[in-house]
Amino acid sequence: DEAFTGICLDSDRENAAVQMSGYVKTTYSGSAPNLGRNELASAADGSVKEKAGATPCTVLAVNAADSTVEFLF
């Protein structure tokens, strides 16, 4: 339920590859995010969700059938 600064792409016991900006396609939880300028936060299940005051993003596409969102941050 917090703003994020990056998306973890891969990790092992010692290292993590974290994307700090750019294009992301991931799952969302709760209601589908609105297209356009939006604020997204991390969710407890590893997805993202809309939340005021979280990370500013531009939502490009939402697929409700598989609960995915594409955005730039």
N, C-alpha and C positions, 0 to 999 in steps of 0.2 A: 504494500500500500504506500510505497515511497517513490519519489522521483528517482530516475535512474540516470547514470552518466554513460552507460555502455551496455552492450548485449554480449553475454558470454557465448562464444562460438564453440569452444572446446576447452576441456580442462583435464588434468590428471592430478595426482596427489601433490604436485609441487608447482605447477604452472597453469596459467589460463590465457587463452587468446580472447581478447575483449575488443569488440568493434566499438569505437568511440563516436562515430558519426556516419552518416550516409544512409543507404537504402537497407531496410529490414522487412522481412516477411516472417511473421510469427503468429501464434494464436492469441486470441483475446478472451477475456472472461466477462461475464455480465452482459449488458446490452451492447449492441454493435456500435463502435465508435463512429462519430460523424465525420464525413469527408471534409477535407480542407484543413485549415489551421486548428489545432487541437492540443490538448495536454494529456499525456499518457503517463501512467504509473505502473510499477511492477505489481503483480498480483502474487498471492501466496503459492499458487500452483505453477508458477514459472511463466505465466502468460502476462499480457498487459491489459490495462483497463483505463477508461477515461477517469480523470480526477483533476479537478481544478487546482491550479498551483503546482502541478507536476511538471514533467519534462515537456517543453514545447516541441511539437512535431507537426509535420504536414502529412495528413492521412491521404494516401493516393487511391486505395481500393480496399473494400471490405467484402469478404465472401462469407455470408451467413451460413451457407451449407456446411462448410468445414471450420467455421469460427476462426478464420484467418484475417489478418489486417496487414496491409503493406503501407509503410510510411518512411519518411525521411526525418532524421533528427540531427 
